[in-house]
Amino acid sequence: MSCATYAADSAIVEITDTQNYVLDQENQRLADTYARMLRYYDQRNFSSVRAVRVLMGNYPHHVEPILYAAFERYPNHYRHIIKAAIDAEPAFTREIISMALSLKVADPADIVRIAVEAEPSYADTIVATVDEMDPTQFANVVRVAVLTEPQTADGILRSNRDAEIGKLESILHTVLSSAPTLGSYLVDTISDLIGFSKTEVAPQNKNKRAIQLIRSAYNSGGLDKSEVQVLAAKHELSDEEIKLILGN
């Protein structure tokens, strides 16, 4: 990260909601300890990035008190803190995102963009964490994740394969309407989503699932007619069902 980028990001001050976030007694004790350590690092001219990396690297299981202390001390460095924490301990991405969302350090979409840039392979975990905490933001953060790193689309779709069909349709539509050129890349993914079922399903229900998902992908601009035909043939849809998908 260049000095110019660091300075530009740091100039944007966000209000961190530490006043309304209550730590339990043990985590408050730890947060006070880490706050003192951050002051010590300041005196030694550590940047917020370096300080967070050191603490997360040494005490990864203390995500909550470390980030509480860091966001409280450096509220205008939330971008750097999130990136530094994920860089240091990517396995704790869910906990890091949960803390950033709970403290409202930024808009959920901004938090997702920062996190996906830091660790694209955890995109499905990142958007799922937002879905758990604020489902109203889900479609928007899926869009942001895919626009930030298009290759995350496959993982996001597959991680939602057992979602209710209406939700899966919506995710597929969001992904492909955000990045229609991904359609050809995702043909096999869509086919796998059609064929996936945790239980045995009747042929007519499987066909209904195929029609819904292929139509969602087609209507979003992600599939052309030839790709629809390929998927329809693979899943043994009739000519009438293909017409239904294409709106003929």
MIBAZA-516443 format. One record per atom (N, C-alpha, C): residue number from 1; residue in one letter; atom name; x, y, z. Coordinates in steps of 0.02 Angstrom, whole numbers, padded with zeros to 5 digits. Layout:
// residues N
num residuo atomo east north up
NUM A CA X Y Z;
...
// end
This chain:
// residues 248
num residuo atomo east north up
1 M N 00042 -00060 00000;
1 M CA 00000 00000 00000;
1 M C 00044 00062 00000;
2 S N 00032 00107 -00047;
2 S CA 00073 00167 -00051;
2 S C 00054 00216 00005;
3 C N 00101 00261 00020;
3 C CA 00088 00312 00071;
3 C C 00030 00357 00050;
4 A N 00026 00371 -00016;
4 A CA -00028 00414 -00041;
4 A C -00096 00381 -00031;
5 T N -00100 00316 -00046;
5 T CA -00163 00279 -00038;
5 T C -00182 00277 00035;
6 Y N -00134 00264 00078;
6 Y CA -00146 00260 00150;
6 Y C -00173 00327 00175;
7 A N -00142 00381 00155;
7 A CA -00164 00447 00178;
7 A C -00233 00464 00153;
8 A N -00246 00447 00089;
8 A CA -00311 00463 00060;
8 A C -00367 00425 00095;
9 D N -00356 00361 00108;
9 D CA -00407 00322 00142;
9 D C -00417 00347 00214;
10 S N -00364 00364 00247;
10 S CA -00368 00384 00316;
10 S C -00402 00451 00325;
11 A N -00405 00490 00272;
11 A CA -00435 00556 00277;
11 A C -00511 00553 00284;
12 I N -00540 00494 00268;
12 I CA -00613 00487 00272;
12 I C -00630 00458 00340;
13 V N -00662 00499 00382;
13 V CA -00675 00478 00451;
13 V C -00745 00448 00456;
14 E N -00749 00388 00485;
14 E CA -00813 00355 00497;
14 E C -00823 00350 00573;
15 I N -00885 00354 00595;
15 I CA -00900 00348 00666;
15 I C -00909 00274 00683;
16 T N -00869 00249 00728;
16 T CA -00874 00180 00749;
16 T C -00920 00175 00809;
17 D N -00965 00126 00808;
17 D CA -01018 00121 00858;
17 D C -00996 00081 00920;
18 T N -00938 00097 00948;
18 T CA -00915 00060 01007;
18 T C -00957 00077 01069;
19 Q N -00988 00135 01070;
19 Q CA -01028 00155 01129;
19 Q C -01088 00110 01138;
20 N N -01116 00084 01083;
20 N CA -01176 00042 01088;
20 N C -01161 -00032 01083;
21 Y N -01098 -00050 01079;
21 Y CA -01078 -00120 01076;
21 Y C -01050 -00139 01143;
22 V N -01081 -00188 01176;
22 V CA -01061 -00206 01244;
22 V C -01021 -00271 01244;
23 L N -00960 -00266 01269;
23 L CA -00918 -00324 01278;
23 L C -00933 -00357 01345;
24 D N -00922 -00423 01348;
24 D CA -00928 -00454 01414;
24 D C -00867 -00435 01456;
25 Q N -00868 -00453 01519;
25 Q CA -00816 -00430 01565;
25 Q C -00746 -00450 01543;
26 E N -00738 -00512 01522;
26 E CA -00672 -00537 01502;
26 E C -00647 -00501 01439;
27 N N -00691 -00494 01390;
27 N CA -00670 -00461 01328;
27 N C -00658 -00387 01339;
28 Q N -00694 -00356 01385;
28 Q CA -00681 -00286 01401;
28 Q C -00612 -00279 01432;
29 R N -00595 -00326 01477;
29 R CA -00528 -00325 01507;
29 R C -00474 -00332 01453;
30 L N -00485 -00378 01406;
30 L CA -00438 -00388 01352;
30 L C -00434 -00327 01306;
31 A N -00492 -00297 01291;
31 A CA -00494 -00238 01248;
31 A C -00454 -00181 01280;
32 D N -00460 -00173 01346;
32 D CA -00422 -00121 01381;
32 D C -00347 -00135 01376;
33 T N -00329 -00198 01381;
33 T CA -00259 -00217 01375;
33 T C -00233 -00201 01305;
34 Y N -00272 -00219 01254;
34 Y CA -00250 -00207 01185;
34 Y C -00250 -00132 01169;
35 A N -00294 -00094 01201;
35 A CA -00293 -00021 01191;
35 A C -00227 00008 01217;
36 R N -00204 -00018 01274;
36 R CA -00140 00005 01301;
36 R C -00083 -00015 01255;
37 M N -00088 -00075 01227;
37 M CA -00035 -00098 01181;
37 M C -00034 -00056 01117;
38 L N -00093 -00036 01093;
38 L CA -00095 00007 01034;
38 L C -00065 00075 01048;
39 R N -00077 00101 01108;
39 R CA -00045 00165 01126;
39 R C 00031 00157 01127;
40 Y N 00053 00100 01153;
40 Y CA 00126 00087 01155;
40 Y C 00154 00083 01084;
41 Y N 00118 00049 01039;
41 Y CA 00141 00043 00970;
41 Y C 00142 00112 00936;
42 D N 00093 00154 00953;
42 D CA 00093 00222 00926;
42 D C 00157 00259 00945;
43 Q N 00177 00251 01007;
43 Q CA 00237 00284 01032;
43 Q C 00300 00259 00996;
44 R N 00295 00199 00970;
44 R CA 00351 00170 00933;
44 R C 00343 00180 00857;
45 N N 00294 00222 00839;
45 N CA 00282 00241 00769;
45 N C 00258 00182 00725;
46 F N 00221 00136 00755;
46 F CA 00190 00083 00716;
46 F C 00129 00113 00681;
47 S N 00118 00094 00618;
47 S CA 00055 00113 00585;
47 S C -00001 00070 00614;
48 S N -00063 00090 00601;
48 S CA -00120 00049 00624;
48 S C -00118 -00020 00592;
49 V N -00097 -00023 00529;
49 V CA -00092 -00087 00494;
49 V C -00043 -00134 00529;
50 R N 00016 -00108 00543;
50 R CA 00068 -00150 00575;
50 R C 00045 -00171 00645;
51 A N 00016 -00126 00682;
51 A CA -00006 -00141 00750;
51 A C -00059 -00196 00751;
52 V N -00107 -00192 00705;
52 V CA -00160 -00242 00703;
52 V C -00132 -00309 00680;
53 R N -00087 -00308 00632;
53 R CA -00057 -00371 00609;
53 R C -00019 -00406 00666;
54 V N 00018 -00367 00704;
54 V CA 00055 -00395 00760;
54 V C 00008 -00427 00810;
55 L N -00044 -00391 00830;
55 L CA -00090 -00417 00880;
55 L C -00128 -00478 00855;
56 M N -00153 -00474 00793;
56 M CA -00191 -00530 00765;
56 M C -00146 -00591 00755;
57 G N -00084 -00579 00735;
57 G CA -00038 -00634 00725;
57 G C -00021 -00670 00790;
58 N N -00016 -00632 00845;
58 N CA 00002 -00661 00910;
58 N C -00058 -00687 00949;
59 Y N -00116 -00655 00939;
59 Y CA -00175 -00674 00979;
59 Y C -00237 -00681 00934;
60 P N -00235 -00727 00885;
60 P CA -00289 -00731 00836;
60 P C -00358 -00747 00866;
61 H N -00359 -00781 00923;
61 H CA -00424 -00799 00953;
61 H C -00456 -00740 00990;
62 H N -00421 -00684 00992;
62 H CA -00447 -00624 01026;
62 H C -00472 -00573 00974;
63 V N -00503 -00597 00921;
63 V CA -00527 -00552 00868;
63 V C -00570 -00496 00896;
64 E N -00618 -00514 00937;
64 E CA -00666 -00464 00961;
64 E C -00633 -00408 01000;
65 P N -00595 -00422 01053;
65 P CA -00565 -00366 01090;
65 P C -00512 -00328 01052;
66 I N -00474 -00364 01008;
66 I CA -00423 -00329 00969;
66 I C -00455 -00279 00922;
67 L N -00506 -00300 00885;
67 L CA -00537 -00256 00837;
67 L C -00578 -00201 00871;
68 Y N -00608 -00217 00928;
68 Y CA -00643 -00165 00966;
68 Y C -00595 -00109 00984;
69 A N -00536 -00128 01010;
69 A CA -00487 -00077 01030;
69 A C -00460 -00040 00969;
70 A N -00449 -00076 00914;
70 A CA -00421 -00044 00854;
70 A C -00469 00003 00822;
71 F N -00532 -00018 00814;
71 F CA -00582 00026 00782;
71 F C -00596 00087 00826;
72 E N -00593 00078 00891;
72 E CA -00605 00134 00936;
72 E C -00547 00184 00932;
73 R N -00485 00159 00927;
73 R CA -00427 00204 00926;
73 R C -00418 00236 00857;
74 Y N -00433 00198 00804;
74 Y CA -00422 00223 00736;
74 Y C -00487 00219 00695;
75 P N -00538 00257 00713;
75 P CA -00602 00250 00677;
75 P C -00598 00268 00603;
76 N N -00550 00310 00585;
76 N CA -00543 00329 00514;
76 N C -00497 00283 00475;
77 H N -00473 00229 00508;
77 H CA -00429 00180 00474;
77 H C -00464 00113 00465;
78 Y N -00531 00113 00463;
78 Y CA -00566 00049 00462;
78 Y C -00546 00006 00402;
79 R N -00533 00037 00344;
79 R CA -00512 -00002 00285;
79 R C -00448 -00040 00299;
80 H N -00400 -00005 00328;
80 H CA -00335 -00035 00341;
80 H C -00340 -00089 00395;
81 I N -00383 -00077 00445;
81 I CA -00390 -00124 00500;
81 I C -00420 -00189 00475;
82 I N -00473 -00185 00435;
82 I CA -00505 -00245 00408;
82 I C -00456 -00284 00365;
83 K N -00422 -00250 00320;
83 K CA -00374 -00283 00276;
83 K C -00317 -00315 00316;
84 A N -00291 -00278 00365;
84 A CA -00235 -00303 00405;
84 A C -00256 -00365 00444;
85 A N -00316 -00364 00473;
85 A CA -00339 -00421 00513;
85 A C -00348 -00483 00469;
86 I N -00378 -00474 00410;
86 I CA -00389 -00531 00365;
86 I C -00323 -00556 00337;
87 D N -00278 -00511 00319;
87 D CA -00212 -00531 00295;
87 D C -00176 -00573 00347;
88 A N -00182 -00552 00409;
88 A CA -00146 -00587 00463;
88 A C -00177 -00654 00479;
89 E N -00243 -00658 00479;
89 E CA -00278 -00720 00499;
89 E C -00340 -00731 00455;
90 P N -00331 -00751 00393;
90 P CA -00389 -00761 00349;
90 P C -00439 -00812 00375;
91 A N -00416 -00860 00415;
91 A CA -00462 -00911 00442;
91 A C -00514 -00880 00488;
92 F N -00502 -00819 00512;
92 F CA -00549 -00785 00557;
92 F C -00588 -00731 00520;
93 T N -00594 -00738 00454;
93 T CA -00630 -00688 00414;
93 T C -00701 -00677 00438;
94 R N -00737 -00731 00453;
94 R CA -00807 -00724 00476;
94 R C -00811 -00681 00539;
95 E N -00766 -00695 00587;
95 E CA -00767 -00657 00649;
95 E C -00748 -00584 00638;
96 I N -00701 -00572 00593;
96 I CA -00679 -00504 00578;
96 I C -00736 -00464 00546;
97 I N -00770 -00495 00498;
97 I CA -00827 -00461 00465;
97 I C -00883 -00449 00514;
98 S N -00897 -00498 00557;
98 S CA -00950 -00491 00607;
98 S C -00936 -00431 00652;
99 M N -00873 -00423 00672;
99 M CA -00856 -00368 00716;
99 M C -00863 -00301 00680;
100 A N -00840 -00297 00618;
100 A CA -00846 -00235 00580;
100 A C -00920 -00216 00569;
101 L N -00961 -00266 00556;
101 L CA -01033 -00253 00546;
101 L C -01066 -00232 00612;
102 S N -01049 -00266 00666;
102 S CA -01079 -00251 00731;
102 S C -01062 -00181 00753;
103 L N -01001 -00160 00740;
103 L CA -00979 -00093 00761;
103 L C -00998 -00039 00710;
104 K N -01027 -00061 00653;
104 K CA -01051 -00014 00602;
104 K C -00995 00034 00581;
105 V N -00937 00006 00568;
105 V CA -00880 00048 00549;
105 V C -00889 00078 00479;
106 A N -00932 00047 00439;
106 A CA -00945 00071 00371;
106 A C -01008 00036 00347;
107 D N -01031 00057 00288;
107 D CA -01088 00024 00256;
107 D C -01070 -00049 00242;
108 P N -01117 -00096 00250;
108 P CA -01101 -00167 00237;
108 P C -01070 -00179 00169;
109 A N -01093 -00144 00118;
109 A CA -01065 -00153 00051;
109 A C -00991 -00133 00049;
110 D N -00973 -00081 00084;
110 D CA -00903 -00059 00086;
110 D C -00861 -00109 00124;
111 I N -00888 -00136 00179;
111 I CA -00852 -00187 00217;
111 I C -00839 -00249 00174;
112 V N -00889 -00269 00136;
112 V CA -00882 -00328 00092;
112 V C -00830 -00315 00038;
113 R N -00832 -00256 00007;
113 R CA -00783 -00240 -00045;
113 R C -00712 -00244 -00018;
114 I N -00701 -00215 00041;
114 I CA -00634 -00216 00071;
114 I C -00612 -00288 00086;
115 A N -00658 -00327 00114;
115 A CA -00642 -00396 00134;
115 A C -00629 -00441 00073;
116 V N -00669 -00433 00021;
116 V CA -00660 -00474 -00039;
116 V C -00595 -00456 -00074;
117 E N -00578 -00393 -00076;
117 E CA -00513 -00373 -00104;
117 E C -00456 -00404 -00064;
118 A N -00464 -00408 00002;
118 A CA -00411 -00435 00044;
118 A C -00405 -00511 00037;
119 E N -00462 -00546 00031;
119 E CA -00460 -00619 00028;
119 E C -00518 -00645 -00014;
120 P N -00511 -00645 -00081;
120 P CA -00566 -00666 -00125;
120 P C -00590 -00738 -00113;
121 S N -00546 -00781 -00090;
121 S CA -00566 -00851 -00080;
121 S C -00616 -00860 -00024;
122 Y N -00625 -00808 00017;
122 Y CA -00674 -00811 00071;
122 Y C -00737 -00771 00055;
123 A N -00749 -00756 -00008;
123 A CA -00806 -00715 -00027;
123 A C -00872 -00746 -00006;
124 D N -00879 -00812 -00013;
124 D CA -00942 -00844 00007;
124 D C -00954 -00837 00082;
125 T N -00901 -00843 00121;
125 T CA -00906 -00833 00194;
125 T C -00924 -00761 00210;
126 I N -00895 -00714 00174;
126 I CA -00906 -00643 00186;
126 I C -00978 -00624 00173;
127 V N -01006 -00644 00116;
127 V CA -01075 -00626 00100;
127 V C -01124 -00664 00145;
128 A N -01106 -00726 00164;
128 A CA -01149 -00765 00208;
128 A C -01153 -00732 00277;
129 T N -01099 -00703 00300;
129 T CA -01098 -00670 00365;
129 T C -01145 -00610 00364;
130 V N -01144 -00572 00310;
130 V CA -01191 -00516 00303;
130 V C -01263 -00541 00302;
131 D N -01275 -00595 00266;
131 D CA -01342 -00624 00262;
131 D C -01368 -00644 00330;
132 E N -01325 -00672 00372;
132 E CA -01345 -00692 00439;
132 E C -01362 -00632 00483;
133 M N -01324 -00577 00475;
133 M CA -01332 -00520 00519;
133 M C -01382 -00468 00494;
134 D N -01388 -00461 00427;
134 D CA -01434 -00413 00398;
134 D C -01456 -00437 00329;
135 P N -01505 -00482 00327;
135 P CA -01527 -00511 00263;
135 P C -01549 -00460 00211;
136 T N -01570 -00401 00232;
136 T CA -01593 -00350 00184;
136 T C -01536 -00326 00141;
137 Q N -01474 -00336 00163;
137 Q CA -01415 -00313 00125;
137 Q C -01386 -00367 00079;
138 F N -01415 -00427 00081;
138 F CA -01383 -00484 00048;
138 F C -01374 -00474 -00027;
139 A N -01428 -00457 -00062;
139 A CA -01424 -00449 -00135;
139 A C -01371 -00397 -00154;
140 N N -01369 -00343 -00117;
140 N CA -01322 -00289 -00133;
140 N C -01250 -00311 -00121;
141 V N -01237 -00349 -00068;
141 V CA -01168 -00369 -00055;
141 V C -01146 -00424 -00102;
142 V N -01193 -00466 -00125;
142 V CA -01175 -00515 -00178;
142 V C -01152 -00477 -00240;
143 R N -01190 -00426 -00259;
143 R CA -01173 -00385 -00318;
143 R C -01103 -00354 -00309;
144 V N -01091 -00326 -00250;
144 V CA -01027 -00293 -00237;
144 V C -00970 -00344 -00240;
145 A N -00980 -00402 -00210;
145 A CA -00928 -00454 -00211;
145 A C -00910 -00475 -00281;
146 V N -00961 -00486 -00323;
146 V CA -00949 -00509 -00391;
146 V C -00916 -00454 -00433;
147 L N -00937 -00392 -00424;
147 L CA -00906 -00337 -00461;
147 L C -00834 -00325 -00438;
148 T N -00821 -00338 -00374;
148 T CA -00753 -00328 -00348;
148 T C -00706 -00382 -00373;
149 E N -00728 -00445 -00370;
149 E CA -00688 -00502 -00393;
149 E C -00734 -00551 -00429;
150 P N -00740 -00546 -00496;
150 P CA -00788 -00589 -00532;
150 P C -00780 -00663 -00521;
151 Q N -00718 -00686 -00508;
151 Q CA -00708 -00758 -00500;
151 Q C -00740 -00786 -00436;
152 T N -00766 -00741 -00393;
152 T CA -00799 -00765 -00332;
152 T C -00869 -00790 -00345;
153 A N -00896 -00777 -00405;
153 A CA -00966 -00795 -00419;
153 A C -00979 -00869 -00410;
154 D N -00935 -00911 -00435;
154 D CA -00945 -00983 -00431;
154 D C -00952 -01006 -00358;
155 G N -00906 -00984 -00316;
155 G CA -00908 -01004 -00245;
155 G C -00971 -00979 -00209;
156 I N -00991 -00917 -00225;
156 I CA -01051 -00889 -00193;
156 I C -01112 -00930 -00213;
157 L N -01118 -00947 -00277;
157 L CA -01175 -00986 -00300;
157 L C -01175 -01056 -00269;
158 R N -01118 -01089 -00271;
158 R CA -01115 -01157 -00245;
158 R C -01127 -01160 -00170;
159 S N -01106 -01109 -00134;
159 S CA -01116 -01109 -00061;
159 S C -01190 -01100 -00043;
160 N N -01230 -01077 -00092;
160 N CA -01302 -01069 -00081;
160 N C -01344 -01121 -00117;
161 R N -01312 -01176 -00136;
161 R CA -01346 -01226 -00177;
161 R C -01408 -01257 -00143;
162 D N -01406 -01261 -00076;
162 D CA -01463 -01291 -00041;
162 D C -01512 -01238 -00015;
163 A N -01505 -01176 -00038;
163 A CA -01552 -01123 -00019;
163 A C -01620 -01136 -00051;
164 E N -01671 -01106 -00023;
164 E CA -01738 -01109 -00052;
164 E C -01734 -01084 -00124;
165 I N -01771 -01116 -00169;
165 I CA -01763 -01103 -00241;
165 I C -01773 -01030 -00259;
166 G N -01819 -00996 -00226;
166 G CA -01830 -00925 -00241;
166 G C -01769 -00883 -00224;
167 K N -01737 -00899 -00168;
167 K CA -01676 -00863 -00149;
167 K C -01620 -00878 -00197;
168 L N -01613 -00941 -00217;
168 L CA -01561 -00960 -00264;
168 L C -01571 -00926 -00332;
169 E N -01632 -00923 -00354;
169 E CA -01648 -00886 -00416;
169 E C -01625 -00814 -00410;
170 S N -01641 -00783 -00353;
170 S CA -01624 -00713 -00343;
170 S C -01548 -00702 -00343;
171 I N -01511 -00748 -00311;
171 I CA -01438 -00742 -00310;
171 I C -01410 -00749 -00380;
172 L N -01435 -00798 -00417;
172 L CA -01412 -00809 -00486;
172 L C -01426 -00748 -00529;
173 H N -01486 -00719 -00521;
173 H CA -01504 -00660 -00559;
173 H C -01458 -00601 -00541;
174 T N -01445 -00593 -00476;
174 T CA -01401 -00538 -00453;
174 T C -01331 -00546 -00482;
175 V N -01304 -00606 -00479;
175 V CA -01237 -00619 -00504;
175 V C -01232 -00602 -00578;
176 L N -01279 -00629 -00618;
176 L CA -01273 -00622 -00691;
176 L C -01297 -00554 -00716;
177 S N -01342 -00521 -00681;
177 S CA -01360 -00454 -00703;
177 S C -01305 -00404 -00686;
178 S N -01265 -00421 -00634;
178 S CA -01207 -00379 -00616;
178 S C -01150 -00389 -00664;
179 A N -01141 -00452 -00687;
179 A CA -01085 -00468 -00732;
179 A C -01108 -00520 -00782;
180 P N -01147 -00499 -00834;
180 P CA -01175 -00546 -00883;
180 P C -01123 -00589 -00919;
181 T N -01063 -00562 -00927;
181 T CA -01012 -00600 -00963;
181 T C -00990 -00663 -00926;
182 L N -01010 -00669 -00863;
182 L CA -00992 -00729 -00825;
182 L C -01035 -00789 -00843;
183 G N -01089 -00777 -00881;
183 G CA -01137 -00830 -00896;
183 G C -01105 -00892 -00926;
184 S N -01063 -00883 -00977;
184 S CA -01031 -00940 -01010;
184 S C -00986 -00978 -00962;
185 Y N -00952 -00941 -00920;
185 Y CA -00908 -00970 -00870;
185 Y C -00947 -01011 -00818;
186 L N -01010 -00992 -00806;
186 L CA -01049 -01022 -00753;
186 L C -01099 -01075 -00778;
187 V N -01096 -01093 -00841;
187 V CA -01143 -01143 -00867;
187 V C -01140 -01208 -00827;
188 D N -01080 -01233 -00814;
188 D CA -01073 -01295 -00777;
188 D C -01098 -01286 -00705;
189 T N -01086 -01228 -00676;
189 T CA -01109 -01214 -00608;
189 T C -01185 -01216 -00606;
190 I N -01217 -01183 -00654;
190 I CA -01290 -01183 -00657;
190 I C -01317 -01254 -00665;
191 S N -01284 -01293 -00707;
191 S CA -01305 -01362 -00717;
191 S C -01299 -01402 -00651;
192 D N -01246 -01391 -00614;
192 D CA -01237 -01426 -00551;
192 D C -01290 -01404 -00500;
193 L N -01308 -01340 -00500;
193 L CA -01360 -01315 -00455;
193 L C -01427 -01347 -00471;
194 I N -01440 -01356 -00535;
194 I CA -01503 -01388 -00555;
194 I C -01505 -01460 -00530;
195 G N -01449 -01494 -00536;
195 G CA -01448 -01565 -00518;
195 G C -01441 -01578 -00444;
196 F N -01425 -01526 -00405;
196 F CA -01414 -01536 -00333;
196 F C -01479 -01542 -00296;
197 S N -01483 -01591 -00251;
197 S CA -01540 -01598 -00206;
197 S C -01519 -01639 -00147;
198 K N -01537 -01617 -00087;
198 K CA -01520 -01655 -00027;
198 K C -01564 -01716 -00019;
199 T N -01621 -01716 -00054;
199 T CA -01667 -01773 -00051;
199 T C -01687 -01793 -00122;
200 E N -01715 -01851 -00127;
200 E CA -01740 -01876 -00192;
200 E C -01800 -01834 -00213;
201 V N -01801 -01810 -00275;
201 V CA -01856 -01768 -00298;
201 V C -01889 -01800 -00359;
202 A N -01954 -01787 -00367;
202 A CA -01990 -01812 -00425;
202 A C -01966 -01777 -00488;
203 P N -01969 -01811 -00546;
203 P CA -01945 -01781 -00608;
203 P C -01977 -01714 -00624;
204 Q N -02042 -01706 -00610;
204 Q CA -02075 -01643 -00625;
204 Q C -02048 -01586 -00582;
205 N N -02029 -01602 -00520;
205 N CA -02000 -01550 -00476;
205 N C -01930 -01532 -00498;
206 K N -01893 -01583 -00522;
206 K CA -01825 -01569 -00548;
206 K C -01830 -01525 -00610;
207 N N -01879 -01539 -00653;
207 N CA -01887 -01498 -00713;
207 N C -01907 -01427 -00694;
208 K N -01949 -01420 -00643;
208 K CA -01969 -01353 -00621;
208 K C -01909 -01314 -00597;
209 R N -01865 -01347 -00559;
209 R CA -01804 -01314 -00535;
209 R C -01760 -01293 -00594;
210 A N -01753 -01337 -00643;
210 A CA -01713 -01322 -00702;
210 A C -01742 -01261 -00739;
211 I N -01807 -01260 -00749;
211 I CA -01839 -01205 -00784;
211 I C -01828 -01139 -00746;
212 Q N -01836 -01140 -00681;
212 Q CA -01829 -01078 -00641;
212 Q C -01758 -01051 -00644;
213 L N -01709 -01095 -00637;
213 L CA -01640 -01071 -00635;
213 L C -01615 -01050 -00704;
214 I N -01631 -01089 -00755;
214 I CA -01609 -01070 -00823;
214 I C -01644 -01006 -00845;
215 R N -01708 -00999 -00829;
215 R CA -01744 -00938 -00848;
215 R C -01715 -00877 -00812;
216 S N -01697 -00885 -00747;
216 S CA -01668 -00830 -00710;
216 S C -01602 -00809 -00742;
217 A N -01561 -00858 -00761;
217 A CA -01497 -00843 -00793;
217 A C -01507 -00810 -00861;
218 Y N -01555 -00834 -00899;
218 Y CA -01569 -00806 -00965;
218 Y C -01597 -00735 -00960;
219 N N -01645 -00726 -00915;
219 N CA -01676 -00659 -00909;
219 N C -01628 -00606 -00883;
220 S N -01576 -00629 -00847;
220 S CA -01526 -00581 -00822;
220 S C -01475 -00562 -00875;
221 G N -01478 -00595 -00932;
221 G CA -01430 -00581 -00986;
221 G C -01367 -00622 -00983;
222 G N -01367 -00672 -00938;
222 G CA -01306 -00712 -00929;
222 G C -01300 -00771 -00976;
223 L N -01356 -00793 -01004;
223 L CA -01355 -00849 -01051;
223 L C -01387 -00828 -01117;
224 D N -01358 -00852 -01172;
224 D CA -01391 -00840 -01236;
224 D C -01434 -00902 -01253;
225 K N -01469 -00899 -01309;
225 K CA -01516 -00953 -01325;
225 K C -01480 -01020 -01336;
226 S N -01421 -01018 -01365;
226 S CA -01385 -01081 -01376;
226 S C -01365 -01113 -01310;
227 E N -01345 -01072 -01262;
227 E CA -01327 -01099 -01196;
227 E C -01388 -01126 -01159;
228 V N -01445 -01092 -01169;
228 V CA -01508 -01118 -01141;
228 V C -01523 -01186 -01170;
229 Q N -01514 -01193 -01236;
229 Q CA -01528 -01256 -01269;
229 Q C -01483 -01312 -01242;
230 V N -01420 -01296 -01231;
230 V CA -01372 -01346 -01205;
230 V C -01393 -01370 -01136;
231 L N -01410 -01323 -01092;
231 L CA -01430 -01341 -01024;
231 L C -01497 -01379 -01025;
232 A N -01543 -01356 -01067;
232 A CA -01608 -01389 -01071;
232 A C -01601 -01462 -01094;
233 A N -01557 -01472 -01143;
233 A CA -01546 -01541 -01168;
233 A C -01515 -01584 -01114;
234 K N -01468 -01556 -01079;
234 K CA -01433 -01595 -01026;
234 K C -01481 -01617 -00972;
235 H N -01532 -01575 -00959;
235 H CA -01579 -01591 -00905;
235 H C -01647 -01615 -00932;
236 E N -01646 -01634 -00996;
236 E CA -01702 -01668 -01028;
236 E C -01768 -01628 -01024;
237 L N -01763 -01564 -01038;
237 L CA -01823 -01522 -01041;
237 L C -01855 -01529 -01110;
238 S N -01920 -01523 -01111;
238 S CA -01957 -01529 -01174;
238 S C -01954 -01463 -01213;
239 D N -01976 -01466 -01276;
239 D CA -01979 -01405 -01317;
239 D C -02025 -01353 -01286;
240 E N -02079 -01376 -01256;
240 E CA -02126 -01330 -01223;
240 E C -02094 -01296 -01163;
241 E N -02055 -01334 -01126;
241 E CA -02021 -01305 -01068;
241 E C -01967 -01255 -01089;
242 I N -01934 -01269 -01145;
242 I CA -01884 -01222 -01171;
242 I C -01919 -01157 -01193;
243 K N -01976 -01163 -01225;
243 K CA -02014 -01104 -01245;
243 K C -02034 -01063 -01184;
244 L N -02051 -01098 -01130;
244 L CA -02069 -01064 -01068;
244 L C -02010 -01023 -01041;
245 I N -01951 -01052 -01045;
245 I CA -01891 -01017 -01022;
245 I C -01877 -00955 -01065;
246 L N -01883 -00963 -01130;
246 L CA -01867 -00909 -01176;
246 L C -01922 -00858 -01183;
247 G N -01980 -00873 -01154;
247 G CA -02036 -00826 -01157;
247 G C -02071 -00825 -01223;
248 N N -02065 -00880 -01260;
248 N CA -02098 -00885 -01326;
248 N C -02170 -00909 -01320;
// end
